[in-house]
Amino acid sequence: MAAKSGKWAAFPHASKAYDYAGDKLKSAWGSLHAGDCEPFPDAKRATALLKAVAKPPKGLDAAKLAETLQDAWRAFHKGDFQHAFELGESLGPLGASVAVKAIGIHATYLVTDEAEKLKRFEKGAALADEAIAALPGEANSHYRKAFALGRYSQGISIGKALTMGLAGKVKASLDKTVELAPKHAEAHLALAVFHAEVISKVGAMIGGLTYGAKAASAESHIKTALKLTPDSPIAHVEHANMLLLLHGAKKEDDAANEFEKATKLKPVDSMEKLDQEYARSQIE
């Protein structure tokens, strides 16, 4: 499997501050998952997940599922993305949320080979499809698919992605996410960028008629995301990206201000640190 071949590139920053051992994980969960509305995987949540899937893995009880999911998320937040992915993947659809997020964030920031990046996003999308089949009522089953396909689309060019029909799949998954979880800030961010990218590529008229893309919708979604997660670096990064896509040079200063805001926030985990360093790279 491409995603597991060899040792993944390590998180390149100090990670001590992102160690959520023991009860620290539950205490910090609200801030760690303000963006994706992931429920805390305690025994009650694990029991509900096991009941929801038609064929739960043999020998897996609620206590073991909760323990494994918590360990996977601890690894993710600390920056051990490979371990997080492997623990999540070992649980099948029950661990897809953490597995897809781990492989996707790692590929976005720490994989330099473009072909390998695409393989990782394809793997993430496949895992998300399995999660949608098994857990269609979970908002993040749908969001992780949109995330993986969205990153894949950016990797092959938005134009090619539109030709392949990926835009419709991404939007459908994001719409389903916010239907199930109206306060899913990351989905609102992704929708804002979706509308902006389509308009940037094909224009407002064709974008609106063919894909339902509207600048006003991009502005509305970004406003919602910033209200939900004002201290999240990625919210400001994507706001900057949206401004550049919709307005180009006219909004360069405003975009730079958003990138700068992202650099001044305090990251709560390794993902936010990577988001922040990306923002820094855009203004240096």
C-alpha distance (Angstrom), angle and dihedral (degrees) to the residues before:
residue distance angle dihedral
M1 . . .
A2 3.80 . .
A3 3.77 93.7 .
K4 3.80 92.6 57.5
S5 3.78 101.0 38.3
G6 3.79 109.1 120.8
K7 3.77 128.5 -26.6
W8 3.77 116.9 -41.5
A9 3.79 120.7 -123.9
A10 3.79 109.6 -86.9
F11 3.79 125.2 -114.8
P12 3.82 100.7 -92.7
H13 3.80 99.7 -144.8
A14 3.79 138.4 66.5
S15 3.79 108.6 -77.5
K16 3.81 104.0 -175.1
A17 3.80 91.7 103.6
Y18 3.80 89.8 55.3
D19 3.81 96.8 55.3
Y20 3.80 107.1 118.6
A21 3.79 99.2 -179.4
G22 3.78 121.1 170.8
D23 3.79 116.2 -21.4
K24 3.82 92.1 -4.8
L25 3.80 89.4 84.6
K26 3.79 94.9 59.1
S27 3.81 92.3 42.8
A28 3.80 92.2 53.6
W29 3.80 97.2 36.4
G30 3.79 95.7 102.2
S31 3.79 93.4 57.9
L32 3.81 94.2 36.9
H33 3.81 92.3 54.7
A34 3.78 103.0 30.4
G35 3.79 87.1 113.7
D36 3.79 101.7 50.3
C37 3.84 104.1 26.5
E38 3.81 91.1 -133.5
P39 3.83 108.2 172.3
F40 3.81 116.0 -122.9
P41 3.81 107.1 -99.3
D42 3.78 100.8 -127.5
A43 3.81 124.0 147.8
K44 3.80 92.6 -85.7
R45 3.80 91.8 52.7
A46 3.80 91.0 44.9
T47 3.80 91.0 52.0
A48 3.80 90.5 51.9
L49 3.81 91.7 49.3
L50 3.80 92.5 50.2
K51 3.79 90.7 50.5
A52 3.81 91.6 48.4
V53 3.81 97.0 56.8
A54 3.79 119.1 77.8
K55 3.81 94.4 -141.1
P56 3.80 113.4 25.2
P57 3.83 115.2 -166.8
K58 3.80 112.5 -86.3
G59 3.77 115.1 -100.9
L60 3.80 94.2 13.9
D61 3.79 113.8 127.0
A62 3.78 129.1 -178.0
A63 3.80 94.7 -98.3
K64 3.79 93.4 52.8
L65 3.80 92.8 44.0
A66 3.81 91.9 50.6
E67 3.81 91.7 47.8
T68 3.80 93.7 48.9
L69 3.80 94.1 46.2
Q70 3.79 91.8 48.9
D71 3.80 91.1 49.5
A72 3.80 90.3 48.6
W73 3.79 91.8 52.1
R74 3.81 91.7 46.1
A75 3.79 88.2 54.3
F76 3.80 91.3 47.9
H77 3.77 95.0 50.2
K78 3.81 92.0 46.5
G79 3.80 91.8 51.3
D80 3.81 100.2 -106.1
F81 3.78 90.7 129.0
Q82 3.80 96.5 164.3
H83 3.80 93.2 55.2
A84 3.81 90.5 45.5
F85 3.79 90.7 51.1
E86 3.80 94.7 47.1
L87 3.81 93.8 47.9
G88 3.79 91.2 47.8
E89 3.78 94.5 45.2
S90 3.82 90.7 50.4
L91 3.82 88.0 64.5
G92 3.80 94.7 54.2
P93 3.82 114.9 -147.3
L94 3.83 89.8 -8.4
G95 3.80 89.7 66.5
A96 3.78 98.9 33.6
S97 3.80 95.2 105.3
V98 3.80 94.9 62.0
A99 3.81 93.1 34.3
V100 3.81 94.6 54.6
K101 3.79 93.5 43.2
A102 3.81 91.1 49.7
I103 3.79 96.6 48.2
G104 3.80 91.5 41.7
I105 3.80 98.4 50.1
H106 3.80 91.3 43.4
A107 3.80 91.7 49.9
T108 3.80 92.4 46.3
Y109 3.77 95.7 54.7
L110 3.80 111.3 13.6
V111 3.82 106.6 37.0
T112 3.80 112.8 82.9
D113 3.80 99.7 180.0
E114 3.81 107.1 89.6
A115 3.81 95.6 -153.2
E116 3.80 90.5 51.2
K117 3.80 90.4 49.3
L118 3.79 90.4 55.6
K119 3.81 91.1 49.1
R120 3.78 89.9 53.3
F121 3.80 93.1 50.0
E122 3.81 90.1 47.7
K123 3.79 89.0 51.7
G124 3.79 90.2 49.9
A125 3.79 92.2 49.9
A126 3.81 90.6 50.3
L127 3.81 91.7 51.7
A128 3.80 90.0 47.9
D129 3.80 90.8 51.6
E130 3.81 88.8 54.9
A131 3.80 89.2 49.9
I132 3.81 91.9 50.5
A133 3.80 90.1 51.9
A134 3.81 92.5 48.4
L135 3.82 101.4 33.0
P136 3.82 108.4 23.4
G137 3.78 92.1 158.2
E138 3.80 93.1 62.0
A139 3.80 113.0 96.7
N140 3.79 92.3 -149.1
S141 3.79 93.1 55.1
H142 3.80 85.4 68.1
Y143 3.80 97.1 35.3
R144 3.80 94.4 53.3
K145 3.82 89.3 53.9
A146 3.79 91.1 51.1
F147 3.80 90.5 47.0
A148 3.81 94.4 50.4
L149 3.80 94.9 42.8
G150 3.78 91.3 44.0
R151 3.79 92.6 53.9
Y152 3.80 89.9 44.7
S153 3.81 89.6 51.8
Q154 3.80 91.4 51.8
G155 3.79 89.1 50.1
I156 3.81 94.8 55.3
S157 3.85 94.1 37.1
I158 3.76 125.9 -91.9
G159 3.80 91.3 -106.5
K160 3.79 92.8 58.3
A161 3.80 90.7 43.5
L162 3.80 90.2 54.4
T163 3.81 90.4 50.6
M164 3.82 90.1 50.8
G165 3.79 91.8 52.0
L166 3.80 94.3 -116.4
A167 3.80 93.6 129.4
G168 3.77 92.7 68.1
K169 3.81 91.8 49.1
V170 3.79 92.4 50.0
K171 3.80 93.4 48.5
A172 3.81 93.1 45.7
S173 3.81 90.5 52.3
L174 3.80 92.4 47.2
D175 3.80 92.4 47.2
K176 3.80 89.5 51.6
T177 3.80 90.4 48.6
V178 3.81 94.4 55.7
E179 3.81 90.3 42.4
L180 3.81 88.8 58.5
A181 3.82 95.7 35.1
P182 3.83 112.3 22.6
K183 3.82 91.7 -177.0
H184 3.82 94.8 53.9
A185 3.81 97.6 130.8
E186 3.81 95.7 -173.6
A187 3.80 90.4 54.8
H188 3.79 90.6 50.4
L189 3.82 89.0 50.6
A190 3.78 91.0 50.0
L191 3.80 91.7 48.8
A192 3.80 90.7 50.8
V193 3.79 90.8 53.0
F194 3.81 91.5 43.1
H195 3.81 92.4 57.3
A196 3.80 91.5 44.3
E197 3.81 95.5 47.2
V198 3.79 94.0 49.8
I199 3.80 92.7 48.2
S200 3.80 90.7 46.3
K201 3.80 90.8 52.6
V202 3.80 104.6 40.2
G203 3.81 104.7 13.4
A204 3.77 133.2 -107.5
M205 3.81 97.3 -77.3
I206 3.81 99.5 49.5
G207 3.79 90.8 34.7
G208 3.76 90.6 55.5
L209 3.79 97.9 42.2
T210 3.80 97.6 41.9
Y211 3.80 104.6 30.8
G212 3.80 104.9 16.8
A213 3.79 90.0 -116.8
K214 3.79 115.8 160.4
A215 3.79 131.9 173.9
A216 3.80 89.4 -140.6
S217 3.81 89.8 56.4
A218 3.80 90.8 50.9
E219 3.81 89.7 52.2
S220 3.80 92.1 47.1
H221 3.81 94.5 50.1
I222 3.80 93.7 46.3
K223 3.80 90.2 49.6
T224 3.81 90.4 52.3
A225 3.80 92.8 47.9
L226 3.80 93.4 49.1
K227 3.80 90.4 49.1
L228 3.82 91.1 50.6
T229 3.82 96.8 43.3
P230 3.83 110.4 18.5
D231 3.82 91.7 156.9
S232 3.79 95.9 51.6
P233 3.82 114.3 107.9
I234 3.81 92.8 -149.6
A235 3.81 91.4 57.3
H236 3.81 89.8 61.6
V237 3.81 93.1 39.8
E238 3.79 91.5 54.7
H239 3.80 91.3 43.7
A240 3.80 87.6 56.4
N241 3.80 91.5 47.1
M242 3.80 91.2 49.4
L243 3.81 91.8 51.0
L244 3.80 91.7 50.9
L245 3.80 93.0 46.9
L246 3.79 94.2 49.8
H247 3.79 100.7 35.7
G248 3.80 109.3 16.1
A249 3.80 116.8 -166.2
K250 3.80 92.2 -1.2
K251 3.81 89.9 72.4
E252 3.81 100.1 34.1
D253 3.80 92.6 113.7
D254 3.79 92.8 48.9
A255 3.80 90.3 48.0
A256 3.80 90.8 49.7
N257 3.80 88.9 52.3
E258 3.79 90.2 53.8
F259 3.80 92.2 49.1
E260 3.80 88.7 49.4
K261 3.80 91.4 51.0
A262 3.80 88.5 54.7
T263 3.81 91.5 53.8
K264 3.81 92.1 54.7
L265 3.79 97.5 54.1
K266 3.79 124.2 95.7
P267 3.81 109.6 -113.5
V268 3.80 114.7 -135.1
D269 3.80 96.2 -158.7
S270 3.79 145.0 3.9
M271 3.81 93.6 -81.9
E272 3.79 92.1 55.6
K273 3.81 89.6 46.8
L274 3.81 90.1 54.6
D275 3.81 90.9 45.9
Q276 3.79 88.8 51.2
E277 3.80 94.2 48.6
Y278 3.79 89.2 50.8
A279 3.81 89.1 53.8
R280 3.79 89.5 49.8
S281 3.80 90.8 52.5
Q282 3.80 90.4 55.9
I283 3.80 94.9 59.5
E284 3.80 103.1 34.7
